[in-house]
């Protein structure tokens, strides 16, 4: 059995070294072959985990058979949904996984299907909560007058025609108005002589925590 260890430094290096030492000893007692160790240094700012991504790439290439980590929060703290997806990715690669301190978290054990089912149920509830927070955020935005979605603004089509007659390209005019050339063509064709045409440009709605 080829085994890779996963760790992350979030409190102290000494703590992580102690955990890795126990994982190495456990691997040796099982008679497994230790092939790699992946340890990320987690700063207070971001979520970048280069060693985690390197581990996932190695897993996809079947460079080891089992991923051993101290506890589930050493694998991921992104939430139940993301954690479940990570475990499913490993499984899809044909790589087993096991938590050292949580014996029920063992894809080689008898509780594997039960654990996956429980995590999937929690992940479903997490998706529901995210959707509820998004709806609450949209409702709050509407109450405050910040309605997400299409944002109206005016285009003076007479000015567009004058610029076209002066030799400006449709692309240049569209760029200055922050719209697409295709949209300008469509609006000019549908204007029917209107001096000002209101168009809508899509903007991304950002959920606001309730």
C-alpha positions as CSV (number, residue, x, y, z in Angstrom):
1,X,0.0,0.0,0.0
2,X,1.5,3.3,-1.1
3,X,0.5,6.1,1.3
4,X,0.6,9.9,1.1
5,X,0.3,12.1,4.2
6,X,-1.6,15.4,4.2
7,X,-1.0,18.2,6.7
8,X,-1.5,21.9,7.1
9,X,0.3,24.4,9.3
10,X,-2.4,26.7,10.8
11,X,-1.3,27.1,14.5
12,X,2.3,26.0,15.0
13,X,4.9,24.1,13.1
14,X,5.6,22.0,16.3
15,X,2.0,20.8,16.4
16,X,2.1,19.8,12.7
17,X,5.4,18.0,13.1
18,X,4.0,16.1,16.1
19,X,1.0,15.1,14.0
20,X,3.1,14.1,11.0
21,X,5.4,12.0,13.3
22,X,2.4,10.0,14.5
23,X,1.1,9.6,11.0
24,X,4.5,8.3,9.9
25,X,4.7,5.9,12.8
26,X,1.2,4.6,12.1
27,X,2.1,4.1,8.4
28,X,5.2,2.2,9.4
29,X,3.2,-0.1,11.8
30,X,0.8,-0.9,9.1
31,X,3.6,-2.0,6.8
32,X,2.7,0.6,4.3
33,X,5.1,2.5,2.0
34,X,5.2,6.2,2.6
35,X,5.6,7.8,-0.8
36,X,4.9,11.5,-0.2
37,X,4.0,14.2,2.3
38,X,2.0,17.3,1.4
39,X,2.0,20.2,3.9
40,X,0.5,23.6,3.3
41,X,1.3,26.7,5.3
42,X,-2.0,28.4,5.9
43,X,-1.8,32.2,6.3
44,X,-4.5,34.4,7.8
45,X,-5.3,35.9,4.4
46,X,-6.1,33.4,1.7
47,X,-7.2,30.0,0.7
48,X,-4.3,29.1,-1.5
49,X,-3.2,25.5,-0.9
50,X,-0.5,24.6,-3.5
51,X,0.5,21.4,-1.7
52,X,-3.2,20.3,-1.6
53,X,-3.5,20.9,-5.4
54,X,-0.2,19.0,-6.0
55,X,-1.6,16.1,-3.9
56,X,-4.8,16.0,-6.0
57,X,-2.8,16.0,-9.2
58,X,-0.7,13.1,-7.9
59,X,-3.8,11.3,-6.8
60,X,-5.3,11.7,-10.3
61,X,-2.1,10.0,-11.6
62,X,-2.4,7.2,-9.0
63,X,1.0,8.0,-7.5
64,X,-0.3,6.7,-4.2
65,X,-3.1,4.3,-3.1
66,X,-4.3,6.0,0.2
67,X,-4.3,9.5,1.5
68,X,-3.8,9.6,5.3
69,X,-4.7,12.8,7.2
70,X,-4.8,13.7,10.9
71,X,-8.5,14.8,10.9
72,X,-11.1,15.9,8.4
73,X,-10.4,19.6,9.0
74,X,-6.8,18.9,7.9
75,X,-8.2,17.9,4.6
76,X,-10.5,20.9,4.2
77,X,-12.2,23.7,6.1
78,X,-14.2,24.9,3.2
79,X,-17.5,23.4,4.3
80,X,-19.3,20.1,4.1
81,X,-20.1,20.4,0.4
82,X,-16.5,21.1,-0.7
83,X,-15.1,18.5,1.6
84,X,-17.5,15.9,0.2
85,X,-16.4,16.8,-3.3
86,X,-12.8,16.4,-2.4
87,X,-13.4,12.9,-1.0
88,X,-15.4,12.0,-4.1
89,X,-12.6,13.2,-6.3
90,X,-10.2,11.0,-4.5
91,X,-12.5,8.0,-4.8
92,X,-13.0,8.7,-8.5
93,X,-9.3,8.6,-9.0
94,X,-9.2,5.1,-7.3
95,X,-7.5,6.6,-4.2
96,X,-8.6,5.6,-0.7
97,X,-8.6,8.0,2.2
98,X,-8.5,7.7,5.9
99,X,-8.6,10.0,9.0
100,X,-6.1,9.1,11.8
101,X,-8.2,10.5,14.7
102,X,-11.7,9.8,13.2
103,X,-11.8,6.0,12.7
104,X,-15.2,6.2,11.0
105,X,-13.8,8.3,8.2
106,X,-12.2,5.5,6.4
107,X,-13.0,4.6,2.8
108,X,-11.5,1.2,3.3
109,X,-13.8,0.5,6.3
110,X,-17.3,-0.8,6.8
111,X,-18.8,2.6,7.5
112,X,-17.7,4.2,4.3
113,X,-21.1,4.3,2.6
114,X,-22.8,5.5,5.8
115,X,-20.2,8.3,6.2
116,X,-20.6,9.4,2.6
117,X,-24.4,9.4,3.0
118,X,-24.2,11.5,6.1
119,X,-21.8,14.0,4.5
120,X,-24.0,14.1,1.4
121,X,-27.1,14.9,3.6
122,X,-25.1,17.7,5.3
123,X,-23.9,19.0,1.9
124,X,-27.5,19.2,0.7
125,X,-28.6,21.2,3.7
126,X,-25.6,23.5,3.2
127,X,-26.7,24.2,-0.4
128,X,-30.2,25.0,0.9
129,X,-28.7,27.4,3.5
130,X,-26.6,29.1,0.8
131,X,-29.7,29.5,-1.4
132,X,-31.7,30.9,1.6
133,X,-28.9,33.4,2.3
134,X,-28.8,34.5,-1.3
135,X,-32.6,35.0,-1.4
136,X,-32.4,37.0,1.9
137,X,-29.6,39.1,0.5
138,X,-31.6,39.9,-2.7
139,X,-34.6,40.8,-0.6
140,X,-32.5,43.1,1.5
141,X,-31.0,44.7,-1.6
142,X,-34.5,45.4,-2.9
143,X,-35.5,47.0,0.4
144,X,-32.5,49.2,0.3
145,X,-33.1,50.1,-3.4
146,X,-30.1,48.2,-4.6
147,X,-31.9,46.0,-7.0
148,X,-29.5,43.5,-8.7
149,X,-30.0,42.5,-12.3
150,X,-30.2,44.5,-15.5
151,X,-29.0,48.0,-15.0
152,X,-30.7,50.6,-17.3
153,X,-28.9,53.5,-18.9
154,X,-29.5,55.7,-22.0
155,X,-27.8,55.7,-25.4
156,X,-28.3,58.8,-27.6
157,X,-28.8,57.1,-30.9
158,X,-28.7,60.5,-32.7
159,X,-25.2,61.0,-31.3
160,X,-24.3,57.5,-32.5
161,X,-25.5,58.3,-36.0
162,X,-23.5,61.6,-36.0
163,X,-20.4,59.7,-35.0
164,X,-20.9,57.1,-37.7
165,X,-21.3,59.9,-40.3
166,X,-18.1,61.5,-38.9
167,X,-16.3,58.2,-39.7
168,X,-16.1,56.5,-36.3
169,X,-16.3,52.8,-36.4
170,X,-19.2,51.0,-34.8
171,X,-16.8,49.0,-32.7
172,X,-15.1,52.2,-31.4
173,X,-18.5,53.8,-30.5
174,X,-19.6,50.6,-28.8
175,X,-16.4,50.4,-26.8
176,X,-16.8,54.0,-25.6
177,X,-20.4,53.2,-24.5
178,X,-19.4,49.9,-22.9
179,X,-21.8,47.9,-25.0
180,X,-21.3,45.3,-27.8
181,X,-21.3,46.3,-31.5
182,X,-24.0,43.7,-32.0
183,X,-26.2,45.4,-29.4
184,X,-25.7,48.8,-31.1
185,X,-26.7,47.4,-34.5
186,X,-29.8,45.8,-33.0
187,X,-30.9,49.0,-31.2
188,X,-30.2,51.2,-34.3
189,X,-32.3,48.8,-36.4
190,X,-35.2,48.8,-33.8
191,X,-35.0,52.5,-32.9
192,X,-37.6,53.6,-35.6
193,X,-36.4,57.2,-35.3
194,X,-36.4,57.4,-31.5
195,X,-33.8,59.9,-30.3
196,X,-33.0,58.0,-27.1
197,X,-33.2,54.3,-26.6
198,X,-32.9,52.6,-23.2
199,X,-30.9,49.4,-23.2
200,X,-30.0,46.9,-20.5
201,X,-26.7,45.4,-19.8
202,X,-26.3,42.4,-17.6
203,X,-24.5,42.8,-14.3
204,X,-23.6,40.0,-11.9
205,X,-25.7,39.9,-8.7
206,X,-23.6,39.5,-5.6
207,X,-25.3,37.8,-2.6
208,X,-25.5,40.0,0.4
209,X,-25.5,38.3,3.8
210,X,-28.7,38.9,5.6
